[in-house]
Amino acid sequence: MTKALWIWIVILAGLSSTAQQSRHLSSGQWRGELIREDGISIVFNFEVDQQQGKTVLSLLNGDNRLTADDIRIRNDSVFIRLPFFDSRFSAAFVNDREIRGSWIKRLADRDQVMPFIAVNHGQKRYRFEVDHDRPIADMTGRWATGFVDETTGNTTKAIGVFTQKGTRLTGSFLTRSGGSRFLEGVVDGDSLRLSGFDGGYAVSFTAKINSDRQISGGKYFSETSPFPRTWEAVKDPDATIPEDPSLSGLRPGVSRKLDFTFKDLDGHPVSFNDLQFANKIMVIQILGSWCPNCMDETQFLNEVYDKYKSRGVGVLGLAYERTADFARSQQSVGNFVKRLNVTYPVLITPVALNDPDLALKTLPQLEKIAAFPTTVFTNRNGEIQKIHPGFNNPGSGEDYEKQKQQFFEIIERLLSEQ
């Protein structure tokens, strides 16, 4: 090999290395697509910008932002670890404005993997193209909704809560357990399209708008179900979801007084009978770090704890994770607590989420734990006074505010009892 050839090899290698090192996620508004096995895409948006010299990504759903800053670039690949739900993106650069790869969510016994693609559209943020200038109706309002599982024929009742401005549509679907959190989309002529992605769960809704009173032909796609659900809705300002007593029942013949001991994040045993909880009104939060509605409730309970702790009210979280592996749960719950700046103690229960005897092994006073989150209110003697399954997310607007008020009223009533 001649000296000149050797010099050119060194130069080319250096140029190649420089090109690889220059790869970066360009700032701007990105449009992503998670691709289901049937080819249907679940669309989402995220924003990339620089904060104090660090690349930061924010998932966008309506007015909600969920920020991720654990972003690593190696050669032509980018790895983005999302702050919740034990999930991540692993992708390769097509160029600085397009990436392709996989969204990976870690489950109890396997990884769930979906192909994904994302493109930077500069300062333009959109989810769906709009082909028609004018929607045929205004979808703003409250909608009594029914989702049908085609495999079982079962219908799940829900409430659609929508706000429309021009062609832009935001809102949520409420169910007994909480609902679909923050959704964003469009009304395009007589078509409705909505989607949501928070790093843990991905959903997409389409439907035909018959009038300002009726929606039909709806389809609901998620990241987990291989088959879509169908749905339809009618506008009803008084729509409600009847309470289901089976979701909040006490086990017959068992004392209402709570008595449990679980480990805290440092692995130390903490008992409900410890002095720190004595003679207090307690709000017990049954949660999971994998649960989006638990995230919303946690942010609210931070407010509750700050408002009432000086009046003898305590808040305590009990985390139920995907496995009984304490080390794994410790990492997931620890990240959850850190990201949400949780100000009250959180303990880790020693059973896996899918254990059929979940309640019996941890809180035998409860008939079952049918919803996450579930909130248990106790009096100063540690006796259960109220069980509240589910939590309406902030995207539900008025329903969220009513639920907050309900929690305050329960606490005030318990405080007034001597």
SEKOLLUM-200280 format. One record per residue (C-alpha): residue in three letters; x, y, z. Coordinates in steps of 0.25 Angstrom, whole numbers, padded with zeros to 4 digits, always signed. Example, Ala and Ser with C-alpha at 12.3 -4.5 7.8 and 13.67 -1.06 7.14 Angstrom:
// residues 2
ALA+0049-0018+0031;SER+0055-0004+0029;
This chain:
// residues 418
MET+0000+0000+0000;THR+0006+0014-0004;LYS+0007+0025+0006;ALA-0003+0033-0003;LEU-0013+0022-0002;TRP-0012+0021+0012;ILE-0014+0036+0015;TRP-0027+0035+0006;ILE-0032+0023+0014;VAL-0030+0031+0027;ILE-0037+0044+0022;LEU-0049+0036+0017;ALA-0050+0029+0030;GLY-0049+0042+0037;LEU-0060+0048+0028;SER-0069+0035+0031;SER-0067+0036+0046;THR-0070+0051+0045;ALA-0083+0049+0037;GLN-0087+0038+0047;GLN-0085+0047+0059;SER-0093+0058+0053;ARG-0106+0051+0053;HIS-0116+0057+0062;LEU-0131+0058+0064;SER-0134+0072+0058;SER-0142+0081+0065;GLY-0157+0083+0061;GLN-0170+0076+0060;TRP-0170+0062+0057;ARG-0181+0053+0052;GLY-0180+0038+0056;GLU-0187+0026+0052;LEU-0188+0012+0060;ILE-0191+0001+0050;ARG-0200-0010+0054;GLU-0199-0024+0048;ASP-0212-0021+0040;GLY-0205-0009+0034;ILE-0213+0001+0041;SER-0205+0013+0046;ILE-0207+0020+0060;VAL-0202+0034+0058;PHE-0196+0043+0068;ASN-0188+0055+0070;PHE-0175+0059+0077;GLU-0167+0072+0078;VAL-0152+0072+0079;ASP-0144+0084+0084;GLN-0131+0087+0091;GLN-0131+0091+0106;GLN-0118+0095+0112;GLY-0110+0088+0101;LYS-0118+0075+0103;THR-0128+0069+0093;VAL-0142+0067+0099;LEU-0154+0061+0093;SER-0168+0064+0097;LEU-0180+0055+0093;LEU-0192+0063+0090;ASN-0207+0060+0092;GLY-0216+0072+0091;ASP-0210+0082+0102;ASN-0203+0070+0109;ARG-0188+0069+0108;LEU-0180+0057+0113;THR-0165+0060+0113;ALA-0154+0050+0110;ASP-0139+0054+0112;ASP-0132+0040+0112;ILE-0128+0041+0097;ARG-0115+0034+0092;ILE-0109+0034+0078;ARG-0099+0024+0074;ASN-0094+0024+0059;ASP-0107+0024+0051;SER-0116+0020+0062;VAL-0124+0027+0072;PHE-0129+0021+0085;ILE-0140+0028+0093;ARG-0145+0023+0106;LEU-0158+0028+0110;PRO-0161+0033+0125;PHE-0172+0024+0128;PHE-0178+0010+0125;ASP-0164+0003+0123;SER-0164+0006+0108;ARG-0154+0012+0098;PHE-0151+0015+0083;SER-0140+0008+0076;ALA-0138+0014+0062;ALA-0128+0017+0050;PHE-0127+0031+0043;VAL-0131+0031+0029;ASN-0127+0046+0030;ASP-0127+0056+0041;ARG-0142+0058+0038;GLU-0147+0044+0037;ILE-0145+0032+0046;ARG-0150+0017+0045;GLY-0150+0006+0055;SER-0158+0000+0066;TRP-0165+0004+0079;ILE-0163-0006+0090;LYS-0171-0008+0102;ARG-0166-0017+0113;LEU-0177-0026+0118;ALA-0176-0037+0129;ASP-0172-0048+0121;ARG-0168-0042+0107;ASP-0165-0030+0099;GLN-0177-0024+0091;VAL-0171-0018+0078;MET-0177-0009+0068;PRO-0171-0003+0055;PHE-0171+0012+0055;ILE-0167+0023+0046;ALA-0165+0038+0049;VAL-0163+0050+0040;ASN-0160+0064+0044;HIS-0169+0074+0038;GLY-0162+0087+0043;GLN-0172+0096+0050;LYS-0184+0090+0045;ARG-0192+0081+0055;TYR-0202+0072+0049;ARG-0207+0058+0051;PHE-0217+0056+0040;GLU-0218+0063+0026;VAL-0231+0070+0024;ASP-0238+0069+0011;HIS-0250+0077+0013;ASP-0250+0092+0018;ARG-0263+0091+0026;PRO-0268+0080+0036;ILE-0282+0077+0034;ALA-0285+0078+0049;ASP-0279+0083+0062;MET-0275+0071+0071;THR-0273+0079+0084;GLY-0281+0073+0095;ARG-0284+0060+0103;TRP-0287+0047+0095;ALA-0293+0034+0101;THR-0284+0024+0094;GLY-0284+0009+0093;PHE-0271+0001+0089;VAL-0274-0014+0084;ASP-0264-0025+0085;GLU-0266-0032+0072;THR-0260-0045+0077;THR-0269-0046+0090;GLY-0281-0037+0086;ASN-0280-0030+0099;THR-0282-0015+0099;THR-0275-0005+0108;LYS-0282+0008+0111;ALA-0273+0021+0111;ILE-0275+0036+0110;GLY-0268+0044+0099;VAL-0265+0058+0103;PHE-0260+0066+0091;THR-0256+0080+0088;GLN-0256+0085+0074;LYS-0249+0098+0069;GLY-0250+0099+0053;THR-0245+0085+0048;ARG-0237+0082+0061;LEU-0243+0072+0071;THR-0238+0069+0085;GLY-0245+0061+0096;SER-0245+0048+0103;PHE-0254+0035+0105;LEU-0258+0033+0120;THR-0260+0019+0125;ARG-0262+0013+0139;SER-0247+0011+0141;GLY-0243+0025+0135;GLY-0243+0025+0120;SER-0234+0029+0109;ARG-0227+0041+0114;PHE-0223+0052+0104;LEU-0228+0050+0090;GLU-0225+0059+0078;GLY-0230+0059+0063;VAL-0239+0065+0053;VAL-0253+0066+0048;ASP-0251+0065+0033;GLY-0265+0067+0026;ASP-0273+0056+0031;SER-0261+0048+0037;LEU-0256+0048+0051;ARG-0241+0044+0054;LEU-0235+0044+0067;SER-0222+0037+0073;GLY-0214+0037+0086;PHE-0200+0032+0090;ASP-0194+0034+0103;GLY-0182+0025+0102;GLY-0189+0013+0108;TYR-0202+0012+0101;ALA-0206+0015+0087;VAL-0221+0017+0082;SER-0228+0022+0069;PHE-0242+0025+0066;THR-0250+0027+0053;ALA-0264+0029+0051;LYS-0275+0035+0041;ILE-0282+0048+0046;ASN-0297+0047+0042;SER-0301+0060+0049;ASP-0298+0068+0061;ARG-0306+0058+0069;GLN-0301+0044+0064;ILE-0288+0037+0061;SER-0288+0023+0054;GLY-0278+0013+0048;GLY-0267+0016+0058;LYS-0255+0007+0059;TYR-0245+0007+0071;PHE-0231+0002+0069;SER-0221+0000+0080;GLU-0206-0005+0081;THR-0211-0018+0087;SER-0223-0024+0081;PRO-0222-0030+0067;PHE-0236-0027+0064;PRO-0243-0013+0064;ARG-0255-0010+0073;THR-0267-0003+0067;TRP-0274+0008+0073;GLU-0285+0018+0072;ALA-0290+0030+0080;VAL-0301+0040+0082;LYS-0300+0054+0087;ASP-0306+0054+0102;PRO-0302+0066+0111;ASP-0307+0057+0123;ALA-0299+0044+0119;THR-0294+0037+0131;ILE-0287+0024+0134;PRO-0295+0016+0145;GLU-0287+0012+0157;ASP-0284-0003+0158;PRO-0284-0007+0172;SER-0276-0019+0169;LEU-0264-0010+0166;SER-0264-0005+0180;GLY-0269-0016+0189;LEU-0263-0021+0203;ARG-0261-0035+0205;PRO-0272-0041+0214;GLY-0268-0044+0229;VAL-0255-0037+0228;SER-0251-0025+0237;ARG-0251-0012+0231;LYS-0238-0008+0238;LEU-0226-0009+0229;ASP-0214-0016+0233;PHE-0202-0018+0223;THR-0187-0017+0222;PHE-0180-0015+0209;LYS-0166-0010+0205;ASP-0163+0004+0202;LEU-0154+0008+0190;ASP-0141+0005+0199;GLY-0146-0009+0202;HIS-0150-0005+0216;PRO-0163-0011+0222;VAL-0174-0001+0225;SER-0186-0004+0232;PHE-0200+0003+0232;ASN-0199+0002+0247;ASP-0187+0010+0248;LEU-0187+0023+0256;GLN-0186+0032+0244;PHE-0200+0028+0240;ALA-0206+0027+0254;ASN-0219+0035+0256;LYS-0219+0040+0242;ILE-0230+0041+0231;MET-0223+0033+0220;VAL-0224+0033+0205;ILE-0219+0019+0200;GLN-0216+0020+0185;ILE-0215+0006+0178;LEU-0207+0009+0166;GLY-0197+0003+0156;SER-0185+0010+0149;TRP-0191+0004+0136;CYS-0204+0011+0138;PRO-0207+0025+0130;ASN-0219+0028+0139;CYS-0210+0026+0151;MET-0201+0036+0146;ASP-0212+0046+0146;GLU-0217+0043+0159;THR-0203+0043+0165;GLN-0202+0058+0161;PHE-0215+0061+0167;LEU-0212+0054+0180;ASN-0199+0062+0181;GLU-0208+0074+0182;VAL-0217+0067+0192;TYR-0205+0063+0201;ASP-0200+0077+0201;LYS-0214+0083+0204;TYR-0217+0074+0215;LYS-0205+0068+0222;SER-0205+0079+0232;ARG-0219+0075+0236;GLY-0216+0061+0239;VAL-0218+0055+0225;GLY-0208+0045+0220;VAL-0206+0039+0206;LEU-0200+0026+0203;GLY-0198+0019+0190;LEU-0198+0004+0188;ALA-0191+0000+0175;TYR-0196-0013+0167;GLU-0185-0016+0157;ARG-0185-0026+0145;THR-0176-0036+0152;ALA-0173-0040+0166;ASP-0158-0037+0164;PHE-0155-0026+0174;ALA-0143-0021+0167;ARG-0150-0018+0154;SER-0162-0012+0161;GLN-0153-0004+0170;GLN-0147+0002+0157;SER-0160+0005+0150;VAL-0167+0011+0162;GLY-0155+0019+0166;ASN-0155+0025+0152;PHE-0170+0028+0153;VAL-0168+0035+0167;LYS-0156+0043+0162;ARG-0163+0048+0149;LEU-0176+0052+0156;ASN-0169+0058+0168;VAL-0177+0049+0177;THR-0177+0055+0191;TYR-0184+0044+0199;PRO-0179+0030+0202;VAL-0181+0019+0192;LEU-0179+0004+0195;ILE-0177-0008+0186;THR-0187-0020+0188;PRO-0180-0034+0186;VAL-0190-0040+0176;ALA-0190-0039+0161;LEU-0202-0031+0154;ASN-0208-0043+0148;ASP-0209-0051+0160;PRO-0223-0056+0161;ASP-0223-0054+0177;LEU-0217-0040+0176;ALA-0227-0034+0186;LEU-0227-0046+0195;LYS-0212-0046+0197;THR-0210-0031+0199;LEU-0223-0025+0203;PRO-0233-0036+0208;GLN-0243-0025+0212;LEU-0246-0023+0197;GLU-0254-0033+0189;LYS-0245-0030+0177;ILE-0237-0019+0171;ALA-0244-0017+0158;ALA-0239-0003+0153;PHE-0225+0004+0153;PRO-0225+0013+0160;THR-0234+0010+0172;THR-0235+0020+0184;VAL-0238+0015+0198;PHE-0242+0025+0209;THR-0240+0022+0223;ASN-0244+0028+0236;ARG-0235+0031+0248;ASN-0236+0017+0253;GLY-0231+0012+0239;GLU-0245+0006+0235;ILE-0249+0007+0221;GLN-0260+0017+0219;LYS-0260+0019+0204;ILE-0255+0012+0191;HIS-0254+0019+0178;PRO-0250+0011+0166;GLY-0244+0019+0154;PHE-0240+0033+0152;ASN-0245+0043+0141;ASN-0233+0049+0134;PRO-0231+0064+0133;GLY-0234+0063+0118;SER-0249+0060+0122;GLY-0250+0075+0127;GLU-0263+0077+0135;ASP-0263+0062+0139;TYR-0249+0063+0145;GLU-0253+0076+0153;LYS-0265+0069+0158;GLN-0257+0057+0163;LYS-0246+0066+0170;GLN-0258+0072+0177;GLN-0263+0059+0181;PHE-0250+0055+0187;PHE-0249+0068+0195;GLU-0263+0065+0200;ILE-0260+0051+0205;ILE-0248+0056+0212;GLU-0255+0068+0218;ARG-0266+0059+0223;LEU-0256+0049+0230;LEU-0249+0061+0236;SER-0262+0066+0242;GLU-0264+0052+0249;GLN-0258+0051+0263;
